[in-house]
């Protein structure tokens, strides 16, 4: 989410947004004084003081006098996120890894697990093991954030996934095993949240064993009425077959060009400003990059980033989402 969207609304919403913005700036900028925070949020020092007092009472922030700028005299009180408040857990089925993060973003515990297909009993055993390992961290768990290869419905049911042997309500499984809220989404949904850059209208396309795509419209993730918006792999091509059929690796140069032309037409229809594409096959990557660069040069309307792999973006986006949502969960729970 673009933080500039966190303004306006009812007094309760404005207050909640300001609480979240303070957490955001302390996470991205490090320790800050009341004056520095007030300038970032456009608030008076007294108004900012009420916000920091509340976050301090909830144990989300702590006071620190660490100020490199103050070399003599009384150092100003500065605030930082409290690393001992709580942790969030990310379970990344694309990269076959899990991580426990404290609210500053520091990894408290991490590990890997087999990249294989999971039937329900095997999945429960895996999650129970991750839960038990997490007890060594010694901090309360606030939420679980999970990236999967496949489609996720609004109730957390994963369908058509290579990771699970059958459709499964993963949200219910996480709630049963960990006892906390869970956020489950397609891996490329998280990839869009990987960097500091925010997008207005954007598409992230990942080409691997299949074709996966996530969309941002008007600055917000767009899932559509069914939760499956962006599944352009099923779009039909003029010569027959679908985009996913044409890009199923290894793919012929002719089919790749036809698929990219179809994708490009979709980009123009949706009026995207930014398109990010990741392709793990070296030969296909070069063909896609060349064809798309040619189309973009002709149109001159779309900014692109084409990379060999989405794995790092998925990991970074999962982390960023977990940290942001964890702050919001702690504030919403009123410190419970």
C-alpha positions in Angstrom: 0.0 0.0 0.0 1.2 3.5 -0.7 1.5 5.3 2.6 0.2 8.5 1.0 -3.2 6.7 1.0 -3.3 6.7 4.8 -4.9 10.1 5.2 -8.4 11.4 5.5 -11.5 9.8 6.9 -13.1 9.7 10.3 -11.1 10.8 13.4 -10.7 7.2 14.4 -9.3 6.3 11.0 -7.0 9.3 11.0 -5.7 8.4 14.4 -5.2 4.7 13.4 -3.4 5.8 10.2 -1.1 8.1 12.2 -0.2 5.3 14.6 0.7 3.1 11.6 2.7 5.8 9.9 4.8 6.3 13.0 5.6 2.6 13.0 6.3 2.8 9.2 8.8 5.6 9.6 10.5 4.0 12.6 10.9 0.8 10.6 12.2 2.5 7.4 14.2 5.4 8.9 15.4 4.1 12.3 15.2 5.9 15.6 13.6 9.4 15.3 12.7 12.2 17.7 9.2 13.6 18.2 10.2 16.7 16.2 11.4 14.5 13.3 8.3 12.4 13.3 6.1 15.5 13.6 7.7 16.9 10.4 7.3 13.6 8.5 3.6 13.3 9.5 2.8 17.0 9.2 1.6 17.2 12.9 2.3 19.5 15.8 4.7 18.2 18.5 1.8 17.9 21.1 -0.3 15.9 18.6 2.6 13.6 17.8 3.3 13.2 21.5 -0.1 11.7 22.1 0.6 9.1 19.3 4.0 8.2 20.7 2.6 8.0 24.2 0.0 5.5 23.0 2.5 3.3 21.1 4.8 3.4 24.1 2.0 2.3 26.4 1.3 -0.6 24.0 5.0 -1.7 24.1 5.4 -1.2 20.4 8.0 1.5 20.7 10.7 2.3 23.2 12.6 5.5 24.1 16.3 5.8 23.2 18.7 8.7 23.5 21.0 7.5 20.8 21.6 10.6 18.7 24.7 11.0 16.6 23.8 14.6 15.9 23.7 15.6 19.6 27.4 16.0 20.8 26.8 17.9 24.0 24.1 19.0 26.3 20.8 17.1 26.9 20.1 14.7 24.1 16.6 14.6 22.7 14.4 11.6 23.4 14.2 9.4 20.4 11.9 6.5 19.7 12.5 3.2 18.0 10.4 0.1 17.5 10.6 -2.4 20.3 12.3 -5.6 19.1 11.1 -7.5 22.1 7.4 -6.8 21.6 6.4 -9.6 19.2 7.2 -11.6 16.1 5.6 -12.5 12.8 6.1 -15.7 10.8 6.5 -15.9 7.1 6.1 -19.3 5.4 7.3 -19.2 1.8 6.3 -22.3 -0.2 8.0 -20.8 -3.3 11.4 -20.6 -1.7 10.7 -23.5 0.7 11.7 -21.3 3.7 10.3 -19.9 6.9 11.4 -16.9 9.0 10.4 -15.4 12.3 10.8 -11.6 12.3 10.6 -9.2 15.2 8.8 -5.9 14.5 12.1 -4.1 13.6 12.6 -6.6 10.7 15.4 -8.6 12.3 15.3 -12.3 11.7 15.0 -14.2 15.0 14.8 -17.7 13.5 14.9 -19.1 10.0 14.9 -22.5 8.4 14.2 -24.4 5.2 11.8 -27.3 4.4 11.5 -29.8 1.5 10.2 -28.3 -1.7 7.7 -31.0 -2.4 4.0 -31.7 -2.7 2.2 -31.7 0.7 -0.9 -33.8 1.5 -2.9 -32.6 4.5 -1.2 -34.8 7.2 2.2 -34.0 5.9 1.3 -30.3 5.9 0.1 -30.3 9.5 3.4 -32.1 10.5 5.5 -29.4 8.8 3.6 -26.5 10.3 3.6 -28.1 13.8 7.4 -28.4 13.5 7.8 -24.7 12.4 5.5 -23.7 15.4 7.6 -25.7 17.9 10.9 -24.3 16.6 9.5 -20.8 17.0 8.9 -21.3 20.7 12.7 -20.9 21.1 12.4 -17.3 20.1 10.4 -16.6 23.3 8.2 -13.8 21.9 4.4 -13.8 21.2 3.4 -14.6 17.6 1.1 -12.0 16.1 0.4 -13.3 12.6 1.4 -15.7 9.9 2.1 -14.7 6.3 2.3 -17.3 3.6 3.2 -17.2 -0.1 2.1 -20.1 -2.3 2.3 -21.1 -6.0 -1.3 -21.3 -7.0 -4.6 -19.5 -6.6 -6.1 -18.3 -3.3 -9.8 -17.6 -2.8 -11.0 -14.9 -0.4 -11.7 -17.5 2.3 -8.0 -18.7 2.2 -8.7 -21.8 0.2 -5.7 -22.7 -2.1 -6.7 -24.3 -5.4 -4.7 -25.4 -8.5 -1.4 -25.4 -6.6 1.6 -27.6 -7.3 2.5 -27.4 -3.6 -0.6 -29.3 -2.3 -2.1 -32.6 -3.4 -5.6 -31.3 -3.0 -7.5 -28.0 -2.6 -7.2 -26.9 1.0 -8.3 -24.0 3.2 -4.9 -22.9 4.3 -6.1 -20.0 6.4 -8.1 -22.4 8.6 -5.1 -24.7 8.9 -2.8 -21.9 10.0 -5.4 -20.7 12.5 -5.7 -24.2 13.9 -1.9 -24.8 14.2 -0.7 -21.3 15.3 -3.9 -19.8 16.8 -3.3 -16.4 15.2 -4.6 -14.6 12.0 -3.0 -15.7 8.7 -2.6 -13.9 5.4 -2.2 -16.2 2.4 -1.7 -15.0 -1.1 -0.2 -16.0 -4.4 3.6 -15.5 -4.4 3.6 -12.8 -7.1 1.1 -10.8 -5.1 3.9 -10.4 -2.5 6.5 -9.8 -5.2 4.8 -6.5 -6.0 5.6 -5.3 -2.4 9.3 -6.1 -2.6 10.8 -2.6 -2.9 10.4 0.9 -1.6 8.8 2.0 -4.9 5.0 2.1 -5.0 2.9 1.6 -8.1 -0.2 3.2 -9.3 -1.2 0.8 -12.2 1.2 -2.1 -12.5 1.5 -5.7 -13.5 4.0 -8.4 -12.3 4.3 -11.4 -14.5 6.2 -14.5 -13.5 7.0 -17.2 -16.1 8.2 -20.5 -14.8 6.5 -23.9 -14.6 3.4 -21.9 -15.3 2.4 -18.3 -15.7 1.4 -16.2 -12.7 0.4 -12.5 -12.6 -0.5 -9.9 -10.0 -2.1 -6.5 -10.6 -2.1 -3.1 -8.9 -4.8 -0.6 -9.9 -5.2 2.9 -8.5 -2.4 2.1 -6.0 -4.0 -0.9 -4.5 -3.6 -4.7 -5.1 -6.4 -5.8 -7.5 -7.9 -9.3 -6.9 -11.2 -8.9 -8.8 -14.6 -10.3 -7.7 -13.4 -13.9 -7.4 -9.8 -13.2 -6.1 -8.3 -14.5 -9.3 -7.8 -11.2 -11.3 -4.5 -11.2 -13.3 -4.7 -14.9 -14.3 -3.7 -13.9 -17.8 -2.1 -17.3 -18.4 -5.6 -18.5 -19.4 -6.1 -15.7 -22.0 -6.7 -17.1 -25.5 -4.3 -16.3 -28.3 -5.3 -15.6 -31.9 -3.4 -18.6 -33.2 -5.1 -20.9 -30.7 -4.2 -22.0 -27.2 -3.6 -19.9 -24.2 -0.7 -17.6 -23.0 0.3 -20.3 -20.5 0.3 -22.9 -23.3 2.6 -20.7 -25.4 5.0 -20.0 -22.5 5.2 -23.5 -21.1 8.9 -24.1 -21.0 10.6 -25.0 -23.2 8.7 -22.9 -25.7 9.4 -22.1 -29.3 10.4 -18.6 -30.3 7.3 -18.2 -32.4 5.0 -19.1 -29.5 6.9 -16.9 -27.1 6.5 -13.9 -29.5 2.8 -14.6 -29.9 2.3 -14.8 -26.1 4.2 -11.6 -25.5 2.2 -9.8 -28.1 -1.0 -11.0 -26.4 0.3 -9.9 -23.0 1.4 -6.5 -24.4 -2.1 -5.9 -25.8 -3.5 -6.7 -22.3 -1.0 -4.1 -20.9 -2.4 -1.4 -23.2 -6.0 -2.3 -22.5 -5.4 -2.0 -18.7 -3.4 1.2 -19.1 -0.5 0.0 -17.0 2.3 2.4 -16.2 4.8 -0.3 -15.0 5.3 -3.9 -15.9 7.7 -6.3 -14.1 8.5 -9.6 -15.7 10.5 -12.5 -14.2 11.5 -15.5 -16.3 13.7 -18.3 -15.1 14.5 -19.9 -18.5 17.6 -18.2 -20.0 16.7 -18.7 -23.6 13.1 -17.6 -23.1 14.2 -14.7 -21.0 16.3 -13.3 -23.8 13.4 -13.7 -26.3 10.9 -12.2 -24.0 13.2 -9.3 -23.2 13.9 -8.6 -26.8 10.3 -8.8 -28.0 8.9 -6.7 -25.2 11.6 -4.1 -25.5 10.8 -3.8 -29.1 7.1 -3.3 -28.4 7.7 -0.8 -25.6 10.1 1.2 -27.8 7.3 1.5 -30.3 4.7 2.6 -27.8 6.9 4.5 -25.4 4.2 4.4 -22.7 5.2 1.7 -20.3 8.1 1.4 -17.8 9.5 -2.2 -17.6 11.8 -4.2 -15.4 12.7 -7.7 -16.7 14.6 -10.0 -14.4 15.7 -13.7 -14.5 14.0 -14.6 -11.2 11.2 -13.5 -8.9 12.4 -15.4 -5.9 14.2 -12.5 -4.2 11.2 -10.2 -4.8 8.8 -12.8 -3.3 11.0 -13.1 -0.2 11.4 -9.3 0.2 7.7 -8.6 -0.4 6.6 -11.2 2.1 8.9 -9.7 4.7 7.6 -6.1 4.0 4.0 -7.2 4.1 4.5 -9.1 7.4 6.2 -6.2 9.1 3.5 -3.6 8.0 0.6 -5.9 8.9 2.1 -6.9 12.2 2.2 -3.2 13.3 -1.4 -2.9 12.3 -2.4 -6.1 14.2 -0.7 -4.9 17.4 -2.4 -1.5 17.2 -5.8 -3.1 16.4 -5.5 -5.5 19.3 -4.9 -2.6 21.7 -1.8 -4.4 23.1 -3.5 -7.6 23.9 
